[in-house]
């Protein structure tokens, strides 16, 4: 558990560093602060906050010995968390440098470090969230297991979450969906139907999701694997 705390502390520092670079860009080079990046950092951190709130409510439900309350917290918190999680990995798409303007005197090297820090912070937020959920799932499903991380179903859960995350990234980048657009199911479904009615769009989505899911999965094994081995 200590290693997870260290990992979480490192991810927090990475988020703060990315935020500092975004906020300093304006006054340092006499240009505007690119506020959408600040919003994206907040959205990237939001899943972890939802997860923390869900954990707290779950503990209360357990203490109340209410099975109904436990399942309500798990389902509602899990859905909210899953809807928000693509916002973390979405920061990968900031690598297109779309924020740069020809009339700005911001050196390219600064924006390279800024955008790279932003993208990596989003990836690490995603990986940490998935690790915490995998750990919570194992603690609930196999409380007395001496080697819980060998359970295949937990890794199926990880793979499913990463695939859904990349699909959410695709919807955000190409259909300009936000997590809260599901509150308008009519227009949400119409846009999905119109977009995926095109064969080229389906192929593009499949390629996008496949490549990004593999990337996140490999990074999960590289970064989180050593932490998982300690459980």
TAHUKA-V803410 format. One record per backbone hydrogen bond with DSSP energy under -1.0 kcal/mol. NH is the residue of the N-H (numbers start at 0). CO is the residue of the C=O. E is the energy in kcal/mol with one decimal. If there is no record, write none. Layout:
BEGIN
NH;CO;E
NH;CO;E
END
This chain:
BEGIN
4;0;-1.8
5;1;-2.2
6;2;-2.4
7;3;-2.8
8;4;-2.3
9;5;-2.3
10;6;-2.3
11;7;-2.2
12;8;-2.2
13;9;-2.0
14;10;-2.2
15;11;-2.3
16;12;-2.4
17;13;-2.3
18;14;-2.4
19;15;-2.5
20;16;-2.3
21;17;-1.9
22;18;-2.5
23;19;-2.5
24;20;-1.1
27;23;-2.3
28;24;-1.4
30;25;-2.1
34;32;-1.5
36;33;-1.3
38;34;-2.4
39;35;-2.4
40;36;-2.0
41;37;-1.9
42;38;-2.4
43;39;-1.9
44;40;-1.7
45;41;-1.3
48;44;-1.3
49;45;-2.5
50;46;-2.5
51;47;-2.2
52;48;-2.4
53;49;-2.7
54;50;-2.3
55;51;-2.1
56;52;-2.4
57;53;-2.4
58;54;-2.1
59;55;-1.7
60;56;-2.4
61;57;-2.3
62;58;-2.3
63;59;-1.9
64;61;-1.2
65;60;-1.9
69;65;-2.1
70;66;-2.2
71;67;-2.4
72;68;-2.4
73;69;-2.4
74;70;-2.7
75;71;-2.5
76;72;-2.4
77;73;-2.0
78;74;-2.4
79;75;-2.2
80;76;-2.5
81;77;-2.5
82;78;-2.2
83;79;-1.5
84;80;-2.0
86;83;-1.8
87;84;-1.9
88;84;-1.1
89;85;-2.0
90;87;-1.4
91;88;-2.2
92;89;-2.0
93;90;-1.4
94;91;-1.7
95;92;-1.2
96;93;-1.8
99;96;-1.5
103;100;-1.7
110;106;-1.6
111;107;-2.3
112;108;-2.0
113;109;-2.7
114;110;-2.9
115;111;-2.3
116;112;-2.5
117;113;-2.3
118;114;-2.7
119;115;-2.7
120;116;-2.3
121;117;-1.9
122;118;-2.2
123;119;-2.8
124;120;-2.4
125;121;-2.0
126;122;-2.6
127;123;-2.6
128;124;-2.2
129;125;-2.4
130;126;-2.4
131;127;-2.4
132;128;-2.3
133;129;-2.7
134;130;-2.5
135;131;-2.5
136;132;-2.7
137;133;-2.1
138;134;-2.2
139;135;-1.9
140;136;-3.1
141;137;-2.6
144;141;-1.3
149;146;-1.6
150;147;-2.1
155;151;-2.0
156;152;-2.0
157;153;-1.8
158;154;-2.4
159;155;-2.4
160;156;-2.4
161;157;-2.4
162;158;-2.1
163;159;-2.3
164;160;-2.4
165;161;-2.1
166;162;-1.9
167;163;-2.2
168;164;-2.2
169;165;-2.2
170;166;-2.3
171;167;-2.1
172;168;-2.4
173;169;-2.9
174;170;-1.1
176;170;-2.2
180;177;-1.8
182;179;-1.6
183;180;-1.9
187;183;-2.2
188;184;-2.6
189;185;-2.0
190;186;-2.3
191;187;-2.0
192;188;-2.8
193;189;-2.6
194;190;-2.4
195;191;-2.8
197;194;-1.2
201;197;-1.7
202;198;-2.2
203;199;-2.4
204;200;-2.6
205;201;-2.3
206;202;-2.4
207;203;-2.7
208;204;-2.8
209;205;-2.4
210;206;-2.3
211;207;-2.2
212;208;-2.4
213;209;-2.1
214;210;-2.0
215;211;-2.5
216;212;-2.5
217;213;-2.7
218;214;-2.3
219;215;-2.3
220;216;-2.1
221;217;-2.3
222;218;-3.1
223;219;-2.0
227;223;-3.0
228;224;-2.0
229;226;-1.1
230;227;-1.6
END
